[in-house]
Amino acid sequence: MVAHFDDCLPELRRRGLLPEPHLAVYVSGSVVRGWGNDTSDLDIYVITERPWEGSDIGAPVALVPNMVAVEVTHVDKVRWDIEYWLDSQVDQLMDKASWATFDGDPNATALMTSPLQHELKFLERLPYAIPLTPAAWLEERRSQVKSSALRSVAASAQLNLADAYIEDAVGQLRASDLESSVLSAKMAFGHAVDALLASHGEVDRSWKWRARKFREVGQSVLGFDEYWSVETMRDYDPDNPARWVEHVVRLCRKISFEVVL
């Protein structure tokens, strides 16, 4: 898969998928992190000052303009997902993740919990991206992400969701609505773990990678075995669901207390 990186720019040009001029082109995502497999896509990002008009496909974002153009092509049986971001859209993302926004807007965390998660994934992938063009643009944006409030914004958003589901789980348990309480507790745990991961830089809510991210972050709040036991509901007893819910709620509260914003 790595061999494809050197060929990306010539291949994009050959297929008429590289606008001129452009500010930056880079690859990122699971393949770049070394997490890819035989069915993984290659994620390519093209940064421009003018909109790409060659595609009818777009990903919605809470920005202006509110769409990111997307092209999909296949090279040597590997799917390439190419996203065309405006530099001005990235400016807006950086503003959303700034300390000024986080400290001054009580609704700032809602920006990271909307149905439009595309922008969060974009920011999460900047630090480990591999440039295919001169790296000046990418290095500047990496520096902005590093000094931003992104971790705090994303972690706070997940903590808010965890708290809401904890409240639901406790209320449902008191009402003897056991099935609903179990589901709420599991949702609360997922958000609490995502808050913990976000506080260590893993801000994207990609559930399929949660276990792998958990193994890689350096934290002492929760061991992997205990995390995996709850994630897989290994100790759940169908004859006594309340005990499992109470344990998960306690664990969520512990995680929430330990997360550093």
Summary of the structure (lengths in Angstrom):
residues: 261
radius of gyration: 20.4
end to end distance: 36.6
largest distance: 64.3
contacts: 781
relative contact order: 0.11
helix: 53%
strand: 14%
